[in-house]
Amino acid sequence: MTGKVAKKAVRKVVKDRYSWERRWTAPEMGGKEGIEELASDYMGHLSRCRTEREAVAYWKEALLGAGFIDGDCTQVSRLSPGDGIFFTNRGKAISAFIAGSEGPDAGVNIIVTHLDSPRLDLKPLPIDGDKDTGLSFLKTHYYGGIKKYQWVNIPLSLHGRVVRSDGSFADIRLGDGPDEPVFVIPDLAPHLSRKVQDGRRLMEGIKGEELLALSGMGRADMEKDEGRPSVVRQVLEHLNKEYGMVEEDLVSSELCLVPSWPPRDVGLDRGLIGAYGQDNRISSYCAMRALMDMKRHQIGPKRWGGVICFDKEETGSEGNTSARSMSLELTFYRLLELAGQRGRRRDLSGSLRSSFALSADVKSGVNPVFKGVQDPTNSARLGAGLTITKYTGRGGKSGANDASAEMVSGIRRLFNKEGIIWQMQETGKVDMGGGGTVAKFLGERNMDVLDVGIPLLSMHSPLEVSAKVDLSMAVKGFKAFLEKYQVDPISRGGAP
């Protein structure tokens, strides 16, 4: 062997042994039929669940069908290993657990995610109209981080709950069916926008107060009824006839507009999914699917395992259904009691400290059109498996959960052992942008937490894109964590 050839051989050995290379999910997965079946079920889930209330109702039904006990309605004093139970919080958050052979005082393996997605909430008194055109519209206040211009000129459906003056309520879901009317926010024609709109910055192309959704058509006139156009009365009459409500009932409502189109396959090979609400229902779906698969297969883990789906993540996790609320502590108190253990504060603190959590949230995949905003070696690609994100935040890791090296090592070794394809990820280049998850709120409870997720394109848009193979890998990875992740000296690092 010549010296030149020998050097090439050495370099190849070093590369194979010492460097890390991104793996791609598709060649490793096999079983295309199973992936398509999973994707079809997931897309059906997205079609049914456009809000967090709808998602909680969906998972209650699914968990009961999988043999879980409704902990809110059933008196249970003790759980045996392998038993499943779930709890809800005000119809907007849900948690489910499988009892392990050890008690929850030894810690719980939990996957924490959220059910809410960016949308357009209606204002408390949303109905208004224009006397000159006879058109009525709904006033909105956007929820979560969106690019407002993306929400115009698309069909929108109305979802939510109205609580009437007598305490009864009406759940509204209008615009999803092919024969149902939709709502739309009209934009200005390019023929007329040059001086009024074209010079605006992109984020102000459509302003918040311009997100007005058409809701009806009447006469171009003005009545004396408090100076409001007659079309407003027509809309109110329709709501009273269809839902038995009056305008004041809208003050005690939670109504929102979301894209009305169904999930669709994307691409000639149908390998991608395009749908609204994948942030973050793709994570909650994969986590719950993994937990229910364990129950169906009668897998009784050593450690307790669970999934917690919070609300309000997209607005900073404020409120009593969010990750900042005391609902997490209450849930752990219940788990201790179900294991026959005393629910003292010290026991609670010990259980939280001994627990491991995966904060499951979507990640920004590399967009081939705008690759310059991300570091290529530290960015996620669709089709390359689950992401591991050591830290989140922005500008000096502000607002970040920064997982320990020991926690990252433990998950990395588990995924490698179980054949889970994963990739490292951070949101973007330093000082380019960033974001956060609920991980930091779990860290505040003295848990070891690591961010994981599935990469998306067009995150927070009305049509987000994911890869079917990543969906399948996520279910496999979450199930491995719930079943097999254990405390060891390396993962704890000798920390107090």
C-alpha positions as CSV (number, residue, x, y, z in Angstrom):
1,M,0.0,0.0,0.0
2,T,1.4,3.4,-1.0
3,G,1.7,6.2,1.6
4,K,-1.0,8.2,-0.1
5,V,-3.5,5.3,-0.1
6,A,-2.6,4.5,3.5
7,K,-3.4,8.0,4.6
8,K,-6.9,7.8,2.9
9,A,-7.6,4.5,4.7
10,V,-6.6,6.0,8.1
11,R,-8.8,9.1,7.6
12,K,-11.8,6.8,6.8
13,V,-11.3,4.8,9.9
14,V,-11.0,7.9,12.0
15,K,-14.2,9.3,10.5
16,D,-16.1,6.1,11.0
17,R,-15.0,5.8,14.6
18,Y,-14.9,9.3,16.0
19,S,-17.2,11.6,14.1
20,W,-21.0,11.8,14.4
21,E,-23.1,11.7,11.2
22,R,-26.8,12.4,10.9
23,R,-28.9,9.3,10.2
24,W,-32.1,9.4,8.2
25,T,-35.2,7.7,9.4
26,A,-36.7,6.4,6.1
27,P,-34.0,3.8,5.2
28,E,-34.1,2.5,8.8
29,M,-37.8,2.3,9.4
30,G,-39.2,-0.3,6.9
31,G,-42.8,-1.3,7.3
32,K,-44.3,1.4,5.1
33,E,-47.8,0.0,5.7
34,G,-47.5,0.5,9.4
35,I,-46.2,4.1,9.0
36,E,-49.1,4.9,6.7
37,E,-51.6,3.5,9.1
38,L,-50.1,5.5,12.0
39,A,-50.1,8.7,9.8
40,S,-53.7,8.1,8.8
41,D,-54.8,7.8,12.4
42,Y,-52.8,10.9,13.3
43,M,-54.4,12.9,10.5
44,G,-57.8,11.8,11.7
45,H,-56.9,13.1,15.2
46,L,-56.0,16.5,13.7
47,S,-59.3,16.6,11.9
48,R,-61.2,16.1,15.1
49,C,-59.1,18.2,17.4
50,R,-58.8,21.9,16.5
51,T,-58.8,23.2,20.1
52,E,-57.5,22.0,23.4
53,R,-61.1,21.3,24.6
54,E,-61.7,19.0,21.6
55,A,-58.3,17.3,22.2
56,V,-59.1,16.6,25.9
57,A,-62.5,15.1,24.9
58,Y,-60.7,13.0,22.2
59,W,-58.1,11.6,24.6
60,K,-60.7,10.9,27.4
61,E,-62.5,8.6,24.9
62,A,-59.3,7.0,23.6
63,L,-57.9,6.4,27.1
64,L,-61.2,4.8,28.3
65,G,-61.1,2.5,25.3
66,A,-57.5,1.5,26.1
67,G,-58.5,0.5,29.6
68,F,-57.5,3.5,31.7
69,I,-59.5,4.6,34.7
70,D,-61.1,8.0,34.8
71,G,-59.7,9.3,38.0
72,D,-62.1,12.3,38.1
73,C,-65.2,10.1,38.1
74,T,-64.1,6.8,39.7
75,Q,-63.1,6.3,43.4
76,V,-59.8,4.5,43.3
77,S,-57.8,3.8,46.5
78,R,-54.9,1.9,45.1
79,L,-53.4,1.0,41.7
80,S,-51.5,-2.2,40.9
81,P,-48.5,-2.3,38.5
82,G,-49.7,-2.0,35.0
83,D,-53.0,-0.2,35.9
84,G,-53.7,3.1,34.0
85,I,-55.5,6.2,35.2
86,F,-56.1,9.7,33.9
87,F,-57.1,13.1,35.2
88,T,-58.4,16.2,33.5
89,N,-58.1,19.9,34.4
90,R,-61.0,22.1,33.6
91,G,-61.6,20.4,30.3
92,K,-58.4,21.9,28.8
93,A,-55.5,19.8,30.1
94,I,-55.2,16.0,30.7
95,S,-52.7,13.7,32.2
96,A,-52.5,9.9,32.1
97,F,-50.2,7.4,33.9
98,I,-49.4,3.7,34.2
99,A,-48.4,2.4,37.6
100,G,-45.0,0.8,37.9
101,S,-43.7,-1.9,40.2
102,E,-41.8,0.8,42.2
103,G,-43.7,3.6,43.9
104,P,-44.0,7.2,42.5
105,D,-41.7,8.2,45.4
106,A,-38.9,6.6,43.3
107,G,-39.8,9.0,40.5
108,V,-41.9,9.1,37.4
109,N,-40.9,9.1,33.7
110,I,-43.2,11.7,32.2
111,I,-43.5,13.2,28.8
112,V,-44.9,16.7,29.0
113,T,-46.4,18.6,26.1
114,H,-49.2,21.0,25.3
115,L,-52.5,20.9,23.4
116,D,-53.1,24.6,22.4
117,S,-52.1,26.0,19.0
118,P,-51.9,29.5,17.6
119,R,-55.3,30.7,16.4
120,L,-57.6,33.7,16.2
121,D,-59.7,34.1,19.3
122,L,-62.9,36.2,19.0
123,K,-63.1,39.3,21.1
124,P,-65.6,39.3,24.0
125,L,-68.1,41.3,21.9
126,P,-66.9,40.4,18.4
127,I,-69.9,41.1,16.2
128,D,-69.8,44.3,14.2
129,G,-70.7,45.5,10.7
130,D,-70.2,48.2,8.1
131,K,-73.2,50.3,7.1
132,D,-71.9,51.3,3.7
133,T,-71.4,47.7,2.4
134,G,-73.9,45.8,4.5
135,L,-71.2,43.3,5.5
136,S,-70.8,41.9,9.0
137,F,-67.6,40.7,10.5
138,L,-66.1,39.1,13.7
139,K,-63.4,41.0,15.6
140,T,-60.5,38.8,16.6
141,H,-57.4,38.9,18.9
142,Y,-54.7,36.5,17.8
143,Y,-53.5,33.8,20.2
144,G,-49.9,32.9,20.3
145,G,-47.1,33.9,17.9
146,I,-48.3,34.1,14.3
147,K,-47.5,35.9,11.1
148,K,-50.8,37.8,10.7
149,Y,-50.7,38.1,6.9
150,Q,-50.8,34.3,6.6
151,W,-54.4,34.2,8.1
152,V,-56.1,36.2,5.4
153,N,-57.9,34.9,2.3
154,I,-58.1,31.3,3.7
155,P,-61.2,29.4,4.8
156,L,-61.7,29.5,8.6
157,S,-64.0,27.5,10.8
158,L,-65.5,28.5,14.1
159,H,-64.8,26.4,17.2
160,G,-65.4,26.8,20.9
161,R,-67.9,27.0,23.8
162,V,-70.5,29.6,24.7
163,V,-71.9,29.6,28.3
164,R,-75.4,31.1,28.3
165,S,-76.9,33.3,31.0
166,D,-78.7,30.3,32.7
167,G,-75.4,28.4,33.0
168,S,-76.1,26.0,30.1
169,F,-73.5,25.9,27.3
170,A,-73.3,25.3,23.6
171,D,-70.3,23.8,21.9
172,I,-69.9,25.3,18.4
173,R,-68.1,23.7,15.5
174,L,-68.9,25.3,12.2
175,G,-67.0,25.3,8.9
176,D,-65.2,21.9,8.8
177,G,-67.7,20.0,6.7
178,P,-67.7,20.3,2.9
179,D,-71.3,21.7,2.9
180,E,-70.8,24.1,5.9
181,P,-70.2,27.8,5.6
182,V,-66.7,29.2,6.4
183,F,-65.4,32.5,7.5
184,V,-62.7,34.5,5.7
185,I,-60.5,37.6,6.4
186,P,-60.4,39.6,3.2
187,D,-57.2,41.3,2.0
188,L,-56.7,44.3,-0.2
189,A,-56.4,43.7,-3.9
190,P,-52.9,44.3,-5.4
191,H,-54.4,46.9,-7.7
192,L,-55.2,49.1,-4.7
193,S,-52.6,48.3,-2.1
194,R,-49.6,50.2,-3.3
195,K,-49.9,53.3,-1.2
196,V,-51.9,51.9,1.7
197,Q,-50.3,48.5,2.3
198,D,-47.3,47.7,0.1
199,G,-44.8,49.9,2.0
200,R,-45.5,48.3,5.3
201,R,-43.1,45.9,7.0
202,L,-43.9,42.3,6.5
203,M,-45.2,41.8,10.1
204,E,-47.5,44.8,9.6
205,G,-48.8,43.8,6.2
206,I,-52.0,42.9,8.1
207,K,-52.4,44.5,11.5
208,G,-54.1,43.0,14.5
209,E,-57.2,45.1,14.2
210,E,-57.5,44.3,10.5
211,L,-58.0,40.6,11.3
212,L,-61.8,40.9,10.7
213,A,-63.6,37.8,9.5
214,L,-66.6,38.1,7.2
215,S,-69.7,36.6,8.9
216,G,-72.7,37.8,7.0
217,M,-74.3,40.1,4.4
218,G,-77.2,42.4,4.7
219,R,-78.4,45.8,3.4
220,A,-76.2,48.8,3.0
221,D,-78.1,51.0,5.5
222,M,-78.2,52.1,9.1
223,E,-80.9,51.5,11.6
224,K,-81.5,53.5,14.8
225,D,-80.7,50.5,17.0
226,E,-77.8,52.1,18.8
227,G,-76.4,53.1,15.5
228,R,-75.5,49.6,14.4
229,P,-76.0,48.2,10.9
230,S,-79.0,46.0,10.4
231,V,-76.8,43.1,9.4
232,V,-75.6,42.9,13.0
233,R,-79.1,42.1,14.1
234,Q,-79.4,39.5,11.4
235,V,-76.3,37.7,12.7
236,L,-77.6,37.9,16.3
237,E,-80.9,36.5,15.2
238,H,-79.2,33.6,13.5
239,L,-77.1,32.8,16.6
240,N,-80.2,32.9,18.8
241,K,-82.1,30.6,16.5
242,E,-79.3,28.1,16.0
243,Y,-77.7,28.1,19.5
244,G,-80.2,29.7,21.8
245,M,-77.9,32.6,22.7
246,V,-78.0,36.3,22.9
247,E,-75.1,38.8,22.4
248,E,-74.3,39.1,26.1
249,D,-73.6,35.3,26.1
250,L,-70.6,36.0,23.9
251,V,-68.9,37.7,26.9
252,S,-68.8,34.2,28.6
253,S,-67.5,32.3,25.6
254,E,-64.3,30.8,24.3
255,L,-64.6,31.0,20.5
256,C,-61.8,30.9,17.9
257,L,-61.3,30.8,14.2
258,V,-58.9,28.1,12.8
259,P,-58.2,26.9,9.3
260,S,-61.0,24.8,8.0
261,W,-59.1,22.6,5.6
262,P,-58.4,19.0,6.6
263,P,-54.9,17.4,6.9
264,R,-53.4,16.4,3.6
265,D,-50.6,14.3,2.2
266,V,-47.8,16.5,0.8
267,G,-45.5,15.6,-2.1
268,L,-45.6,13.1,-4.9
269,D,-44.4,10.3,-2.6
270,R,-47.0,11.3,0.1
271,G,-44.2,11.2,2.6
272,L,-45.2,14.5,4.3
273,I,-48.2,15.7,6.2
274,G,-49.6,19.2,5.8
275,A,-52.1,20.3,8.5
276,Y,-53.0,23.0,11.0
277,G,-52.3,22.5,14.7
278,Q,-49.3,20.1,14.4
279,D,-47.6,22.4,17.0
280,N,-48.1,20.8,19.3
281,R,-50.7,18.0,18.7
282,I,-48.1,15.9,16.9
283,S,-46.2,15.6,20.2
284,S,-49.3,15.0,22.4
285,Y,-50.5,12.4,19.9
286,C,-47.2,10.5,19.8
287,A,-46.8,10.6,23.6
288,M,-50.4,9.4,24.3
289,R,-50.1,6.7,21.5
290,A,-46.9,5.4,23.1
291,L,-48.6,5.2,26.6
292,M,-51.7,3.5,25.3
293,D,-49.6,1.0,23.3
294,M,-47.9,0.1,26.6
295,K,-51.3,-0.5,28.2
296,R,-52.7,-2.5,25.4
297,H,-49.6,-4.7,25.4
298,Q,-49.9,-5.1,29.2
299,I,-46.4,-3.7,29.8
300,G,-46.0,-3.0,33.5
301,P,-42.9,-0.8,33.8
302,K,-40.6,-0.7,36.7
303,R,-41.0,3.1,37.1
304,W,-44.3,4.9,36.9
305,G,-44.8,6.4,33.4
306,G,-47.1,9.2,32.3
307,V,-48.0,11.9,29.8
308,I,-49.1,15.4,30.8
309,C,-50.7,17.7,28.3
310,F,-51.0,21.3,29.4
311,D,-52.7,24.3,27.9
312,K,-51.6,27.9,27.4
313,E,-48.1,27.1,26.3
314,E,-48.4,29.4,23.3
315,T,-49.1,32.4,25.5
316,G,-46.3,31.9,28.1
317,S,-47.9,29.1,30.2
318,E,-49.9,31.5,32.3
319,G,-53.2,30.4,34.0
320,N,-54.6,27.4,36.0
321,T,-54.4,24.9,33.1
322,S,-50.8,25.7,32.2
323,A,-47.4,24.2,33.2
324,R,-46.9,27.0,35.7
325,S,-50.1,26.1,37.7
326,M,-50.2,23.9,40.8
327,S,-52.0,21.2,38.9
328,L,-48.7,19.3,38.5
329,E,-48.2,19.1,42.3
330,L,-51.8,18.0,42.8
331,T,-51.4,15.3,40.2
332,F,-48.3,13.9,42.0
333,Y,-50.1,14.0,45.3
334,R,-52.8,11.8,43.8
335,L,-50.2,9.4,42.4
336,L,-48.6,9.0,45.9
337,E,-52.0,8.3,47.4
338,L,-52.8,5.7,44.7
339,A,-49.6,3.9,45.7
340,G,-50.6,3.9,49.3
341,Q,-48.0,6.5,50.3
342,R,-48.5,9.5,52.5
343,G,-48.9,12.8,50.6
344,R,-46.6,15.0,52.7
345,R,-44.8,17.9,51.1
346,R,-41.5,16.2,51.7
347,D,-42.7,13.1,49.8
348,L,-43.9,15.3,47.0
349,S,-40.6,17.0,46.7
350,G,-38.7,13.7,46.7
351,S,-41.0,12.3,44.0
352,L,-40.5,15.4,41.8
353,R,-36.8,15.3,42.4
354,S,-36.5,11.7,41.4
355,S,-38.6,12.1,38.2
356,F,-37.3,12.5,34.6
357,A,-39.2,14.5,32.0
358,L,-39.1,14.9,28.3
359,S,-40.5,18.2,27.2
360,A,-42.0,17.2,23.9
361,D,-42.5,20.1,21.5
362,V,-41.9,20.7,17.8
363,K,-38.7,22.1,16.4
364,S,-38.0,24.3,13.4
365,G,-36.8,22.1,10.6
366,V,-34.3,23.5,8.0
367,N,-36.2,25.3,5.3
368,P,-34.3,24.9,2.0
369,V,-35.3,28.4,0.9
370,F,-34.0,30.1,4.1
371,K,-31.1,27.9,5.2
372,G,-29.0,30.9,6.3
373,V,-30.9,31.4,9.6
374,Q,-29.7,28.1,11.0
375,D,-26.4,26.5,11.9
376,P,-26.3,23.5,9.5
377,T,-24.6,21.2,12.0
378,N,-27.0,22.0,14.8
379,S,-30.3,22.1,13.0
380,A,-33.1,19.6,12.5
381,R,-34.1,18.0,9.2
382,L,-37.4,16.5,8.4
383,G,-37.0,12.7,8.1
384,A,-33.9,12.5,10.4
385,G,-35.7,11.4,13.5
386,L,-36.4,12.8,16.9
387,T,-34.6,16.0,18.0
388,I,-32.6,16.4,21.2
389,T,-32.4,20.0,22.2
390,K,-30.0,20.6,25.1
391,Y,-31.1,24.2,25.6
392,T,-33.8,26.5,24.3
393,G,-34.2,30.3,24.8
394,R,-32.7,33.2,22.9
395,G,-29.9,35.8,23.1
396,G,-27.6,34.2,25.7
397,K,-30.0,31.4,26.5
398,S,-32.5,33.8,28.1
399,G,-35.6,31.9,29.2
400,A,-34.0,28.6,28.5
401,N,-34.0,25.2,30.1
402,D,-30.5,23.9,29.8
403,A,-30.4,20.2,30.4
404,S,-27.4,18.7,32.2
405,A,-24.8,16.7,30.3
406,E,-25.8,13.7,32.4
407,M,-29.5,13.9,31.3
408,V,-28.5,14.3,27.7
409,S,-26.2,11.3,28.0
410,G,-28.8,9.1,29.5
411,I,-31.3,9.8,26.7
412,R,-28.7,9.5,24.1
413,R,-27.6,6.1,25.4
414,L,-31.2,4.9,25.7
415,F,-32.0,6.0,22.1
416,N,-28.9,4.3,20.7
417,K,-29.6,1.1,22.6
418,E,-33.2,1.0,21.4
419,G,-32.5,1.9,17.8
420,I,-34.1,5.3,18.0
421,I,-32.8,7.7,15.3
422,W,-32.2,11.1,16.7
423,Q,-30.5,14.4,15.8
424,M,-29.2,17.4,17.7
425,Q,-31.0,20.7,17.3
426,E,-31.1,24.3,18.3
427,T,-33.6,26.8,17.0
428,G,-31.3,29.0,14.9
429,K,-28.0,30.8,14.7
430,V,-26.9,32.7,17.8
431,D,-28.8,36.0,18.0
432,M,-31.0,35.0,15.0
433,G,-34.0,34.2,17.2
434,G,-35.2,31.4,19.5
435,G,-38.1,30.2,21.6
436,G,-39.0,28.3,24.7
437,T,-41.0,25.3,25.9
438,V,-42.6,24.2,29.2
439,A,-39.3,22.5,30.2
440,K,-38.1,25.3,32.4
441,F,-41.2,25.1,34.5
442,L,-40.5,21.4,35.2
443,G,-36.9,22.3,36.0
444,E,-38.2,24.7,38.6
445,R,-39.8,21.7,40.3
446,N,-36.3,20.1,40.6
447,M,-36.8,17.6,37.8
448,D,-34.2,16.5,35.2
449,V,-35.7,17.7,32.0
450,L,-34.7,17.4,28.3
451,D,-36.3,18.9,25.3
452,V,-37.1,16.5,22.5
453,G,-39.4,16.9,19.5
454,I,-40.3,16.5,15.9
455,P,-39.1,19.0,13.2
456,L,-41.7,21.0,11.3
457,L,-41.6,23.4,8.3
458,S,-43.8,26.5,8.5
459,M,-44.2,26.3,12.2
460,H,-47.1,28.5,13.6
461,S,-48.6,28.8,10.2
462,P,-52.1,27.7,9.1
463,L,-50.5,24.7,7.3
464,E,-47.5,23.1,9.1
465,V,-45.5,20.3,7.5
466,S,-44.1,17.1,9.2
467,A,-42.6,13.9,7.9
468,K,-44.5,10.6,8.4
469,V,-41.4,8.7,9.3
470,D,-40.5,11.1,12.1
471,L,-44.0,10.5,13.5
472,S,-43.4,6.8,13.7
473,M,-39.9,7.3,15.2
474,A,-41.4,9.6,17.9
475,V,-43.9,7.0,19.0
476,K,-41.1,4.4,19.3
477,G,-38.8,6.8,21.1
478,F,-41.4,8.0,23.6
479,K,-42.4,4.4,24.4
480,A,-38.7,3.4,25.0
481,F,-38.4,6.4,27.5
482,L,-41.6,5.5,29.3
483,E,-40.8,1.8,29.6
484,K,-37.1,1.7,30.1
485,Y,-35.5,4.9,31.2
486,Q,-33.9,4.3,34.6
487,V,-32.0,6.2,37.3
488,D,-28.3,5.5,37.2
489,P,-25.2,7.2,38.7
490,I,-24.3,8.7,35.3
491,S,-27.7,10.3,34.6
492,R,-27.8,11.8,38.1
493,G,-24.2,12.9,38.1
494,G,-24.0,12.7,41.9
495,A,-26.1,15.8,42.1
496,P,-28.0,16.6,45.4
